[in-house]
Amino acid sequence: MTVLSCRPILRQPGRYVGWPTVTLTRQGELLVVFSGDRDRHICPFGKTQMIRSRDGGRRWSDVETINDGPLDDRDAGIIETARGTLLLTWFTSLAYAEDFDNRRQAYGDAVVNRWSAHLARNTDDYWFRCLGSWVRRSEDGGRTWGKPVRVMGSAPHGAVQLCDGRLLYVGRTLRAIYRREAILVQVSEDDGLTWDVTGVIPPPSPEWMRFLSEPHAVECEDGRIVVMIRCRVKAAHDTSFLHQSESLDGGRTWSVARPTAVWGYPPHLLRRRNGTLLLSFGHRREPFGERAVLSADGGRTWDVAGAFQ
């Protein structure tokens, strides 16, 4: 296992910062989006924020806030499309409002009273209208952003662009809105302005669906699309192996998600210039950290040797 050096690029003292995604623009600018200025991992106050680097990551800009909605803005993803559009994805959550009694024991009266007061400012109907998975576009490098567009599913690292120009976004539905749990495949043919659901990834069994979330996709050199999916079984931590599904027809039909030998979550996929797939993921047990594995055959096998030592 190779250990790379790392250093912090952003600190928000006394605040919680989480779930970043990075993209490199054609102008050579690195953009990192994340959920910042938070009380905790779950709270009402998360914002979608962004920082920039124009020198390969040595220096970074001040924080720019893109979304500061009435709900918790979480899991920001970003890509630059072939047209030069920045496509931002995220979802909004009411999870902080669940089980206030236990949260009061964990965080104290002052924190939960602040959250309760925030929740009481509007009606349940208002909060429901704000809840969902969202996309925003910028055609000027992130200086201005279009109105949020609601989509059916969400995932931490957002959409990918296929060789035929379509944008493909694999995400999990929010049960509170859509009354079902599913890993949906969404496609845009107009640079992210509108989205259609074109497929559903089947779980190993209907009961297993509740464990699957946070997918990410990549297109292989031969046109196959590979998706990796987080699998988190709380009652059986050792079963948290990434699940994999493939499409041979551009994202319309998908194989049943199956477990791999890769333990960790959530996944991020890239295709390198030589065609090799790079899968990175969090390793949330000792020794903690980020790990990566390679596939030289389009995801049919993964070189996991040494990744978990």
N, C-alpha and C positions, 0 to 999 in steps of 0.2 A: 504494500500500500504506500503510495506516494503522498506525503504531507506537504501541502503548499502553504506558503506564508500568507498571512492575512492581516488586515488592520481595519479599524472602524472608519467609515466614511461619513457617519452622521451620529450625533448623540442629541437626545432631547432629555436633559436631566429631570428626573422625577416623573417622566412620562414613559409610556409603553409604545414601542415602535415595532411593527411586524410585517411579514409577508411581502418582501420586495420582489419585483421583476425588473429585469434590465433589457434594454434593446440598444443596438448600435445603428444610428441613422446613416444614410448615404453621405451626409456631410461630415461624418466622423465623430459625431457627438454621442456620448453615452448618456442615456436617460434611465433613471431608476425611479419607479413609482412604488408606493408602499402605503400602509395605513398607519398614520402617525398621530401624535398629540393625544394619546389615549390614556385613560385611567389605568386600564388593565387589559388582559387578553380578551375579555368580554366586558363591554361597557357601552354607554349610549353615544360616546363622543368621538369615535374614530373619524378621521378625515383622510381623503385621498390626497396624498402629497407627492411631490416630485423634486428631485435634484438632478443637476446636469454636470457633465464634465466634458471639456473641449480639449483636454490634453491626455487622453488615454487613462483617466482615472486617478491622476496624481492630485488634482485639485477639484473641488466640488463647489457648486453654487449654493446660495442660500435656498431654503425650502420654499417651494411654490405650492400653494394649496389649490387643488383643482375642484374637489368636492368637499363641502362642509354642510351636508344635509341634516335634517332633523333626526335621522336614525344613524346607527353605527355603519359607516362606510368601510368595507372590509375587502381584503383579497384583490388588490389592484394588479392588473396585467396590462402590458403594453407591447405593441408591435408597430413598425412602420410598414405600410403597404407598398406595393409596387408603384403606386401613383404618388407616393410621398406623404400620404395621410398618416397621422398618428391615430391609432385605434386603442382606446382605453376601455378596459372592462373591470367591473367590480360588482359586489352585491351589498344590499342593505339588510340589517338584521335587527330583530327584537329579542334575541336570545338573552340579553341582560335582564329582561323583565320576567324570566322564568325562575320560579323557586326563590323568591326574595328572602324567605326565612333562612335557607342555607347560605345564601350570599351574605346575609347580615352576620351570620356566625363567622364566615370566612373573612369578610372585609370590614366589618364594624358598622355601627349605626350611621355615622356621618356620611360614609360613601353611599350606602343604600338609600338613605333619606334623600340625598341629592339625586340619585337615579329615579326614585319614586316621584319626586317633584317634577322632574323633566317629563316623565310619562304622563303625569296628570295635566300637562299643559294643553293636550289635545285629546280628541275622542278616539276610540278604537277604530272607527271608520277611517279617520285621517291617517293613523299609523299604518293601517292596512294598505291604503293607496300609495304610501311611500315605500312599502316593502317590495323587494324584487331584485332581479338581476338586470344589469344595465350596461349600455355601451355609449361612449361619447367619442366624437371625432374632432381632430384639429387639422386644418389644412395649412397652418402657418407655423409649424414647428412647436406647437404647444403654447403659443402666446395667447390664443383664444380657443375656446372649445364650444362645439355645438350643443344643442339640447340633449339631455339623456334620452336614450331609446331603450324601452323595456324589451328584454329577450327572455327566452324560456328557461335557460339554465346558465350556471356560472361555474367557473373553475379558477384557481389562483393565478395561472399564468396566461389565461386568455386564449385568443384565436391564433391560427396559423394561416399562411397563404399557400395555396396549392399551385402547381406549375401551370394549370389552366387559368389562373387568375382569380379563382373563387377564394373567398375567405371561409374557413371552416372553424367552428367553435364548438368543442365538445364540453358539455357542462352537466351538472346535476341540478335537477329541479328543486325549488323550494316547496316543500310539502304544504306549508301554510297557505300558499297561493294556489297551487295546481292540483292539490288533493291526491297527488301520487308521487312516488319516488321513482326516478328513472335517470339514467345517463342518456341524455339526448344529444343528437348531432344536428347542429344548426349551420346553415350555409347562407352567405351573402354573395350576390352576383353584381352588386352596385357599390363596391368599396365600403361596405359597412353601413349603408343608409338603411337598408331593410334586411330582415332575416327570416328564413323559412326553416322549419324542422324537416329534415330529410331522412332521419333514421333514428333508431333506438338501439343501444348496445345491450344485448340480453345478459342478465346476471346468471351465475351458475345455477341458481334456483330462485324462485320469488322471495323466499325468506332471506336470502343472502343480500338482497338489494340494499337493505338498511345499513350495511357495512361499507358500501362502495361510494366513493366521492372523489373530488379533486382530480379529474382526469386531465391528461395533456396528450396532444397528437403530433405526429410527424409524418411527412410523405417520403417514402423511399424512392430510390432511383428508378425502380421498376414500376412505380405508380401505386404500389400498395400503400395504404395508410395504416399506421400502427398507433394504437392508443394504449397508454399505461394509466392505471386507475389505482388510487389509494384504497386499501382495504384495512379497516381498523376494527377489529373485534375486541371490544373492551374486556369481555370476560375471558379472553384467551389471547394475551398479548403476543405470544409466539406465533400466532397465525397471521400477523400483519405483513403478508407478502404482497407486493404489487401484483395486480391482475392485468392481463393483456388481452386486447381484442384487435382484429384486423378487418379491413375492408378491401375487397378486390375490385369494386365497381364505383370508385370515386366518393364513397361515403354513404351510399344508399342502404346497403345491407352489411351486417357485421357478424363476425363470429362470436360465440358465447365467450364472455370474459372468463379467463382461466388463470389460476395462480402461477406465478413464476418463482424462480429461486432468489429473487431480489427482495430482501427485507428492508422496509423503510417507507417513508412517505413525507410530503407529497412528491410526485414525479415531475421532471421537466425533460423534454426530448429535443435534441438537435441532430440534424444531418450535417456531418462534416463535408468538406470539399471532396474528399476521397470516397464519399458514399457511406462511410462508417457512421453508425448511430451512436450518439452519446446520451446516456441516461443518467441524470443526476437526481439526488433525493436526499432527504434528511434521515439521519440515523439516530433515532430517539430512544436509545438505550446505551448503556456504557460499553465502550467509550463513545460519548456523544460527538456529533459532528456532521459534516456533509460528505457524501460518498458519490462516486460515479463509476459506471461500468460501460463497456463498449460492446457493440455487436457489428461484426463484419459481414453478416448475412441477412441484413434487413430485419433484424429483430427475431429471427427464428431461434437463435441462441444468444446468450449473453455471457460475457467473460467475467464471471463473478469471483474468480480466484484472487484472493488477496484483498477483496473489497471489504471483508468483514472481520479481518484479523484485529 
